[in-house]
């Protein structure tokens, strides 16, 4: 690997790009903070529960959390311990991670190629990537996962190059933490095992011993966590097995996400697809020539001997395993889960580094190849497209925010009215996440009429008997607790109760009708 001097012009330029990204992100999220989802609320609640000394539990039901591992919530709890509000702590953490991930990608590229231009281009594409901006702009664990996972795999690559045991240990620790950040970290473990066994120039006995050591160090913390889940909640990750083939909607969304990586401007979708497949074909062509050159020099040991091919191979293996896991999740657990930028963010980072190193190596081997000038024009256009595509996204984040903590919710008349309700009263709502993230109050949800994963045709699906029994229980609790019902007009889902159904099924009296919602009391209870 190439040495990088601490105060070299390259490091100063890389720091400038990283600090620019940090500053832009901090300013863009200043008015409304990070975006929040229902999963975000669970992570925040988990951190709040840790701070209270109650363990890792959800809000409202206070059940042990098993669906999401604890590292992200624990890092928020650490900041909360020092008096930083959890939502602000998440914003501060993601701002730092945004700059750090930009810096690390540039540093890793410079270490392997020695090329200042390639490294700074990678950092700039990270800074202006809509995928990276949207991933870091939501209260979710992906920014930590990218940081821990990419650093862990890079240390593993360095270990394969130098044989230093400290690097293997550092890689194992970081990947173990990534597994405690997201269960998808098992892809990192599998990638590391494969790399040690097949991309390592040592003899087979040494490779086998090192792979067992790596697997033990990386998997033990996750195994301990899964054991905790089993004993506290009698399940491992709170996911039911539901076999279903992903629909055409999923594949179209997937293609839209992938094509946006090479065509980030709002071109017609057909043009985006065509450009994506053109770039994919050119990438395979370039990779084929690089592999052919490596084979001529190293024969069948090319992937273990050639540092460029080893670097590329590790990231490609991770991409393949992570993609397979994403697909398996949708086939066996939740086919309606979106194939968006956040879900594929770690694949984007791995693909960016593999792509840039492949291209650099190609230009190095074939300095006079006719495609060279085309390549320079492509990267110039790509950098410009990323830059001009990012500007409106930063502006949108600054002006509107995102998801359930966006401006529209923070200024919602219904949300503001909820803040004035008695603090000790129980609230039932079709927007518990909105209430929790914007008022820091616990709220209980209405039952879903049917499982969205099992009812693709919502027009013909009929609510289960369990749905009506749960509504009856809510009715009794509203009476006994003198609670409130809050209905947000903008949160109507095909699998949730409608406003008309709510008023028909429960004896409610509207006490406050607002422009975006209504607050009710049960008929006969005190207002």
Secondary structure, 3 states (H helix, E strand, C coil): CCCCCCCCHHHHHHHHHHHHHHHHHHHHCCCCCCEECHHHHHHHHHHHHHHCCCCCECCCCCCECCCCCCHHHHHHHHHHHCCCCHHHHHHHHHHHHHHHHHHHHHHHHHHHHCCHHHHHHHHHHHHHCHHHHHHHCECCCHHHHHHHHHHHHHHHHHHHHHCCHHHHHHHHHHHHHHHHHCHHHHHHHHHHHHHHHHCCCCCHHHHHHHHHHHHHHHHHHHHHHHHHHHHHHCCCCCCCCCCCCCCHHHHHHHHHHHHHHHCCCCCCHHHHHHHHHHHHHHHHHHHHHHHHHHHHHHHHHHHHHCHHHHHHHHHHHHHHHHHHHHHHHHHHCCCCCCCCCCCCHHHHHHHHHHHHHHHHHHHHHCCCCCHHHHHHHHHHHHHHHHHHHHHHHHHHHHHHCCECCCHHHHCCHHHHHHCCCCCCCCEEECCHHHHHHHHCCCCEECCCCCCCCCCCCCCCCCCCHHHHHHHHHHHHHHHHHCCEEEEEHHHCCCCCCCHHHHHHHCCEEEEEEECCEEEEEECCCCC
